[in-house]
Amino acid sequence: MAAEDDPFAPPKKKPAHEIGQNLDALSEHELDEIIALLRGEIERLQQARAAKADSRRAADAFFKR
């Protein structure tokens, strides 16, 4: 039995925002919430990118590239 066929499975959570989503039906408050969510995600992505760049620099220094 597939998970989507299970009547006791918790409902799938709808994403808070989908890129390209129609914004016409959203209120100013909802748009502010999405903006805050996306800013938080951008910060998380920048931190992950910085950590990977640090790892690359450390490897380059170790192997004297």
C-alpha positions as CSV (number, residue, x, y, z in Angstrom):
1,M,0.0,0.0,0.0
2,A,1.4,3.4,-1.0
3,A,1.7,6.1,1.6
4,E,-0.7,8.3,-0.2
5,D,-3.3,5.5,0.0
6,D,-3.1,5.3,3.8
7,P,-6.2,6.9,5.3
8,F,-4.4,7.2,8.7
9,A,-1.4,9.1,7.3
10,P,-1.2,12.7,8.3
11,P,-2.2,15.1,5.5
12,K,0.6,16.5,3.4
13,K,1.6,20.0,4.4
14,K,1.1,22.5,1.6
15,P,4.3,24.6,1.1
16,A,4.1,28.1,2.5
17,H,5.1,29.5,-0.9
18,E,5.8,28.2,-4.3
19,I,8.1,30.1,-6.7
20,G,5.9,31.6,-9.4
21,Q,2.8,31.3,-7.3
22,N,-0.1,33.7,-8.2
23,L,0.0,36.5,-5.6
24,D,-3.3,38.2,-6.4
25,A,-5.3,36.4,-3.7
26,L,-2.7,37.1,-0.9
27,S,-3.1,39.9,1.7
28,E,-0.4,42.4,2.6
29,H,0.1,40.4,5.8
30,E,0.5,37.1,3.9
31,L,3.0,38.7,1.5
32,D,5.0,40.0,4.5
33,E,5.1,36.5,6.0
34,I,6.3,35.1,2.7
35,I,9.0,37.8,2.4
36,A,10.2,37.0,5.9
37,L,10.2,33.2,5.1
38,L,12.2,33.8,1.9
39,R,14.7,36.1,3.6
40,G,15.3,33.4,6.2
41,E,15.8,30.8,3.5
42,I,18.2,33.1,1.7
43,E,20.2,33.6,4.9
44,R,20.3,29.8,5.4
45,L,21.5,29.3,1.8
46,Q,24.2,32.0,2.1
47,Q,25.5,30.3,5.3
48,A,25.6,26.9,3.6
49,R,27.4,28.4,0.7
50,A,29.9,30.2,2.9
51,A,30.6,26.9,4.8
52,K,31.3,25.1,1.5
53,A,33.6,27.9,0.4
54,D,35.5,27.6,3.7
55,S,35.9,23.9,3.2
56,R,37.1,24.4,-0.4
57,R,39.7,27.0,0.8
58,A,40.9,24.6,3.5
59,A,41.3,21.8,1.0
60,D,43.0,24.0,-1.5
61,A,45.5,25.2,1.3
62,F,46.1,21.6,2.4
63,F,46.8,20.4,-1.2
64,K,48.6,23.7,-2.1
65,R,46.5,24.4,-5.1
